[in-house]
């Protein structure tokens, strides 16, 4: 049986600027997608939503990955899964809402910048 770490239940926004070597719940993502970079992370314990950004000639594309942290059976270490429990659904919805608000804000800023000041 696994348990999770739900000691805090606050919205936390992480920027893409993390210390080098900081442990990430996204395992081997850099190997799979060398063109994408982590733009930011949102966390409501035990869930983390990571935003990946890729710039191409066609524009900027973003992908999102949601993971849940849990303690292993021995209780001494942590692991990650893409599976959610029913009690995680509202937290996941909140994380996606935060990310959607930020992405919409980025699109609005980009559109305003392309109009030119007049």
VENHURA-V12983 format. One record per pair of residues at least 24 apart in sequence whose ideal C-beta (glycine too) atoms are under 6 Angstrom apart, sorted by sequence separation. I is the first residue (numbers start at 1). J is the second residue. If there is no record, write none. Layout:
BEGIN
i:I j:J
i:I j:J
END
This chain:
BEGIN
i:16 j:40
i:26 j:50
i:15 j:40
i:14 j:40
i:14 j:41
i:13 j:42
i:12 j:43
i:11 j:44
i:8 j:45
i:6 j:45
i:6 j:46
i:5 j:46
i:4 j:46
i:25 j:67
i:47 j:91
i:47 j:92
i:49 j:95
i:44 j:91
i:47 j:95
i:49 j:99
i:44 j:95
i:42 j:95
i:25 j:80
i:42 j:98
i:42 j:99
i:4 j:70
i:2 j:70
i:3 j:71
END
